[in-house]
Amino acid sequence: MASSRRLAAWYFQLAQTLEAGVPLLAALGAPGGPRPDARSAMVGRLRGGAALTAELAAAGGAWLPPVDAHLLAAGAEGGRLPETCRRLAAYHEGVARLAGRAVLAALYPLAVLHLGAVVLPLRELVLGSAWLYAKQVLAVLVPLWLAAAAVFIVLGRHPGLRRRVLACLPWVAGFQRARDLGVLAAVLEAHVANGLPAAAAWRAAGAATGAPVLEALGQRLAAEAEAGRPPGPALAGERVVPAEFTHAYRTGEQSGRLDESLGWLARRYEEEAGRKLGLVALWYPQLLLLAVAAWVGVAVVSLYAGYLRELLRIAE
């Protein structure tokens, strides 16, 4: 999967190219961007008559983030692909900036942790042997590296497990929730603006979030729409979305300006997701630093306590 910074640059270039009047297939096949080989193969299938929405759905999770694929498909169906690309470019630029800041902030506590693992057992190197020293260093670093690798591999390969784990973390859970609601509103807006049926809009929007509760909500409200009833009253009886979301949706539905209400909701929750992500980038490295400082402090106290016990034994 491409990095957020690379995706942001590609989405921005794609939006500019499309706004300049370049045909979509030529824009998709232009150099640069994520996975040129996969994009070239996709362009070939599109020239052969494949549907763009189906190709984007297949790209989701392969070389595009699944949420991005849903939003691009909705933007294409709604005739608002350049605007969708600009929104995705802004989102990924913000994620890349915050992620870079978090990584830089985390480097210091990680450096302190590695330095402590190397320096604190020096007593074994001086009074014992190099083998005992190496064992103590590796006893700290190897489990740390293995645990980090296991977390990244397991959570990367199991999105459902990753979602459940992230839902337990302060601020990360808030970011995920706000992001899901923003995606729900954005996909609904794209479908409504193009005059597509409400049933298809809710089904696609729920699936785009990747959240089981919102997917189920999309199915229930799609069934309401297929039965000839507006989704708004049924949404009012749901508790899986905030009252603010329900009120804005029903107001837009009643006034005939549902696309404006959904656009406001999408921007509102994207901004909230950005704030939550900013808190994650700010505080999680600080908490890591506190944990490392506590570990180093305990290790230093234990080291000096050992020296003191030896001095007392010698004095006796």
C-alpha positions as CSV (number, residue, x, y, z in Angstrom):
1,M,0.0,0.0,0.0
2,A,1.3,3.4,-0.9
3,S,2.2,5.9,1.8
4,S,-0.2,8.8,2.6
5,R,2.2,11.3,1.3
6,R,2.4,9.6,-2.1
7,L,-1.3,9.2,-2.2
8,A,-1.8,12.9,-1.4
9,A,0.5,13.9,-4.3
10,W,-1.2,11.5,-6.7
11,Y,-4.8,12.6,-5.8
12,F,-3.8,16.3,-6.2
13,Q,-2.2,15.7,-9.6
14,L,-5.2,13.6,-10.7
15,A,-7.6,16.4,-9.7
16,Q,-5.6,19.0,-11.6
17,T,-5.4,16.8,-14.6
18,L,-9.1,16.0,-14.7
19,E,-10.0,19.7,-14.2
20,A,-7.8,20.6,-17.1
21,G,-10.0,18.4,-19.4
22,V,-7.7,15.4,-19.7
23,P,-9.7,12.2,-20.2
24,L,-10.0,10.0,-17.2
25,L,-8.1,7.0,-18.7
26,A,-5.2,9.2,-19.7
27,A,-5.1,10.7,-16.2
28,L,-5.1,7.3,-14.5
29,G,-2.4,6.0,-16.8
30,A,-0.1,9.1,-16.3
31,P,3.4,8.4,-14.7
32,G,3.8,8.7,-11.0
33,G,1.4,7.7,-8.3
34,P,0.9,4.4,-6.6
35,R,1.5,1.0,-8.3
36,P,1.9,2.1,-12.0
37,D,1.7,-1.5,-13.1
38,A,-1.7,-2.1,-11.4
39,R,-3.0,1.2,-12.7
40,S,-1.8,0.4,-16.2
41,A,-3.6,-3.0,-16.1
42,M,-6.7,-1.3,-14.8
43,V,-6.6,1.3,-17.6
44,G,-6.3,-1.6,-20.1
45,R,-9.4,-3.3,-18.7
46,L,-11.3,0.0,-18.7
47,R,-10.5,0.5,-22.4
48,G,-11.9,-3.0,-22.9
49,G,-15.2,-2.0,-21.4
50,A,-14.8,-2.8,-17.7
51,A,-16.9,-0.6,-15.3
52,L,-14.9,2.0,-13.4
53,T,-16.8,1.4,-10.1
54,A,-16.0,-2.4,-10.3
55,E,-12.3,-1.7,-11.0
56,L,-12.1,0.8,-8.1
57,A,-13.7,-1.7,-5.8
58,A,-11.2,-4.3,-6.8
59,A,-8.3,-1.8,-6.2
60,G,-9.6,-1.2,-2.7
61,G,-7.3,-3.1,-0.3
62,A,-4.9,-4.1,-3.1
63,W,-3.2,-0.9,-4.0
64,L,-5.7,1.7,-2.7
65,P,-7.1,2.1,0.8
66,P,-10.6,0.5,0.8
67,V,-12.2,3.8,2.0
68,D,-10.5,5.7,-0.8
69,A,-11.8,3.2,-3.4
70,H,-15.4,3.7,-2.2
71,L,-15.1,7.5,-2.2
72,L,-13.6,7.5,-5.7
73,A,-16.3,5.2,-6.9
74,A,-19.0,7.5,-5.4
75,G,-17.3,10.6,-6.8
76,A,-17.2,9.0,-10.3
77,E,-20.8,8.0,-10.1
78,G,-21.7,11.5,-8.9
79,G,-19.6,13.3,-11.6
80,R,-17.5,14.8,-8.8
81,L,-14.3,12.9,-9.2
82,P,-12.0,16.0,-9.2
83,E,-13.6,17.3,-6.0
84,T,-13.3,13.9,-4.4
85,C,-9.6,13.7,-5.4
86,R,-8.9,17.1,-3.8
87,R,-10.7,16.0,-0.6
88,L,-8.7,12.8,-0.4
89,A,-5.5,14.7,-1.2
90,A,-6.1,17.1,1.7
91,Y,-7.0,14.2,4.0
92,H,-3.9,12.2,3.2
93,E,-1.6,15.3,3.4
94,G,-2.9,15.9,6.9
95,V,-2.4,12.2,7.9
96,A,1.2,12.2,6.4
97,R,2.0,15.4,8.3
98,L,0.7,14.1,11.6
99,A,2.3,10.7,11.2
100,G,5.6,12.3,10.4
101,R,5.4,14.4,13.5
102,A,4.4,11.4,15.6
103,V,7.4,9.4,14.2
104,L,9.8,12.2,15.0
105,A,8.4,12.6,18.5
106,A,8.7,8.8,19.1
107,L,12.3,8.6,18.0
108,Y,13.6,10.2,21.2
109,P,12.0,7.8,23.7
110,L,12.9,4.8,21.4
111,A,16.5,6.0,21.3
112,V,16.5,6.4,25.1
113,L,15.1,2.9,25.4
114,H,17.8,1.4,23.2
115,L,20.5,3.4,25.0
116,G,19.3,2.2,28.4
117,A,19.2,-1.4,27.2
118,V,22.9,-1.0,26.0
119,V,24.3,1.0,28.9
120,L,22.6,-0.3,32.0
121,P,24.0,-3.8,31.8
122,L,27.6,-2.5,31.5
123,R,28.3,-3.9,35.0
124,E,28.0,-7.4,33.6
125,L,30.5,-6.5,30.8
126,V,33.0,-5.1,33.4
127,L,32.6,-7.6,36.2
128,G,31.2,-10.6,34.3
129,S,31.6,-11.6,30.7
130,A,30.6,-10.3,27.3
131,W,28.2,-13.2,26.9
132,L,26.2,-12.2,30.0
133,Y,26.2,-8.6,28.9
134,A,24.9,-9.6,25.4
135,K,22.2,-11.8,27.0
136,Q,20.9,-8.9,29.1
137,V,20.9,-6.5,26.2
138,L,19.1,-8.9,23.9
139,A,16.6,-9.9,26.7
140,V,15.3,-6.3,26.5
141,L,15.6,-5.6,22.7
142,V,14.6,-8.9,21.1
143,P,11.2,-9.2,22.8
144,L,10.6,-5.5,22.0
145,W,11.4,-6.0,18.3
146,L,9.4,-9.2,18.1
147,A,6.4,-7.7,19.8
148,A,6.4,-4.6,17.5
149,A,6.8,-6.8,14.4
150,A,4.0,-9.1,15.5
151,V,1.6,-6.2,16.2
152,F,2.2,-4.6,12.8
153,I,1.9,-7.9,10.9
154,V,-1.2,-9.2,12.7
155,L,-3.1,-5.9,12.7
156,G,-2.1,-5.2,9.1
157,R,-3.5,-8.5,7.9
158,H,-6.6,-8.6,10.0
159,P,-8.7,-5.3,9.6
160,G,-11.5,-6.5,11.8
161,L,-9.0,-7.2,14.7
162,R,-7.3,-3.9,14.0
163,R,-10.6,-2.1,14.3
164,R,-11.4,-3.8,17.6
165,V,-8.0,-3.0,19.1
166,L,-8.0,0.6,18.0
167,A,-11.5,1.0,19.5
168,C,-10.0,0.4,22.9
169,L,-7.3,3.2,22.6
170,P,-8.0,6.8,23.8
171,W,-8.3,9.3,21.0
172,V,-7.6,6.6,18.4
173,A,-11.1,5.3,18.9
174,G,-12.4,8.9,18.5
175,F,-10.5,9.3,15.3
176,Q,-11.8,6.1,13.9
177,R,-15.4,6.9,14.9
178,A,-15.2,10.4,13.4
179,R,-13.6,9.1,10.2
180,D,-16.3,6.4,9.8
181,L,-19.0,9.1,10.1
182,G,-17.2,11.4,7.7
183,V,-17.0,8.6,5.1
184,L,-20.6,7.7,5.6
185,A,-21.7,11.3,5.0
186,A,-19.3,11.8,2.0
187,V,-20.4,8.7,0.2
188,L,-24.1,9.5,0.8
189,E,-23.5,13.0,-0.5
190,A,-21.9,11.8,-3.7
191,H,-24.8,9.5,-4.4
192,V,-27.5,12.0,-3.5
193,A,-25.9,14.8,-5.6
194,N,-26.0,12.5,-8.6
195,G,-29.7,11.6,-8.0
196,L,-28.9,8.0,-7.3
197,P,-31.5,5.9,-5.4
198,A,-31.4,6.2,-1.6
199,A,-31.2,2.4,-1.2
200,A,-28.0,2.2,-3.3
201,A,-26.6,5.2,-1.4
202,W,-27.1,3.8,2.0
203,R,-25.8,0.4,1.1
204,A,-22.7,1.8,-0.5
205,A,-22.1,4.3,2.3
206,G,-22.4,1.7,5.0
207,A,-20.0,-0.7,3.2
208,A,-17.5,2.1,2.6
209,T,-17.0,2.7,6.4
210,G,-15.9,-0.8,7.1
211,A,-17.6,-0.5,10.5
212,P,-19.9,-3.5,11.1
213,V,-22.5,-1.4,13.0
214,L,-22.6,1.2,10.2
215,E,-22.8,-1.5,7.5
216,A,-25.8,-3.0,9.2
217,L,-27.3,0.5,9.5
218,G,-26.8,1.0,5.8
219,Q,-28.6,-2.3,5.0
220,R,-31.5,-1.4,7.3
221,L,-32.0,2.0,5.8
222,A,-31.6,0.7,2.3
223,A,-34.5,-1.7,3.1
224,E,-36.6,1.3,4.2
225,A,-35.9,3.1,1.0
226,E,-36.7,0.0,-1.1
227,A,-40.0,-0.2,0.7
228,G,-40.9,3.3,-0.5
229,R,-40.3,5.0,2.9
230,P,-37.8,7.9,3.4
231,P,-34.7,6.8,5.5
232,G,-34.9,9.9,7.7
233,P,-37.6,8.7,10.2
234,A,-36.0,5.3,10.5
235,L,-32.6,6.9,11.1
236,A,-34.2,8.9,14.0
237,G,-34.8,5.6,15.8
238,E,-31.2,4.5,15.5
239,R,-28.6,5.0,18.2
240,V,-25.5,4.1,16.2
241,V,-25.0,7.6,14.8
242,P,-25.0,10.9,16.8
243,A,-28.1,13.0,17.2
244,E,-26.3,15.7,15.2
245,F,-26.0,13.4,12.2
246,T,-29.6,12.4,12.4
247,H,-30.9,15.9,12.7
248,A,-28.8,17.2,9.8
249,Y,-29.9,14.3,7.6
250,R,-33.6,14.7,8.4
251,T,-33.5,18.5,7.9
252,G,-31.8,18.1,4.5
253,E,-34.3,15.4,3.6
254,Q,-37.3,17.5,4.5
255,S,-35.9,20.7,2.9
256,G,-34.8,19.0,-0.3
257,R,-31.2,20.0,0.3
258,L,-29.9,16.8,1.5
259,D,-26.6,17.0,-0.4
260,E,-25.8,20.3,1.4
261,S,-26.5,18.7,4.8
262,L,-24.4,15.7,4.0
263,G,-21.6,17.8,2.7
264,W,-21.6,19.8,5.9
265,L,-21.5,16.5,7.9
266,A,-18.6,15.1,5.9
267,R,-16.5,18.2,6.5
268,R,-17.5,18.4,10.1
269,Y,-16.4,14.8,10.9
270,E,-13.3,15.0,8.8
271,E,-12.2,18.0,10.9
272,E,-13.0,16.2,14.1
273,A,-11.0,13.2,12.9
274,G,-8.1,15.5,12.2
275,R,-8.3,16.9,15.7
276,K,-8.3,13.4,17.2
277,L,-5.4,12.3,15.1
278,G,-3.5,15.4,16.2
279,L,-4.0,14.4,19.8
280,V,-2.7,10.9,19.1
281,A,0.4,12.4,17.4
282,L,0.9,14.7,20.4
283,W,0.3,12.5,23.4
284,Y,1.2,9.0,22.5
285,P,4.9,9.7,22.0
286,Q,4.8,11.6,25.3
287,L,3.3,8.6,27.1
288,L,5.9,6.4,25.5
289,L,8.6,8.7,26.8
290,L,7.2,8.6,30.3
291,A,7.1,4.8,30.2
292,V,10.7,4.6,29.0
293,A,11.8,7.1,31.7
294,A,10.1,5.0,34.4
295,W,11.8,1.9,33.1
296,V,15.2,3.6,33.1
297,G,14.6,5.1,36.5
298,V,13.7,1.7,38.0
299,A,16.7,0.1,36.4
300,V,19.1,2.8,37.7
301,V,17.7,2.5,41.2
302,S,18.1,-1.3,41.1
303,L,21.6,-0.9,39.9
304,Y,22.6,1.4,42.7
305,A,20.8,-0.7,45.2
306,G,23.0,-3.6,44.1
307,Y,26.1,-1.5,44.6
308,L,24.9,-0.4,48.0
309,R,24.2,-4.0,49.1
310,E,27.7,-5.0,48.0
311,L,29.3,-2.1,49.9
312,L,27.4,-3.0,53.0
313,R,28.4,-6.6,52.7
314,I,32.1,-5.6,52.4
315,A,31.8,-3.2,55.3
316,E,30.4,-6.0,57.5
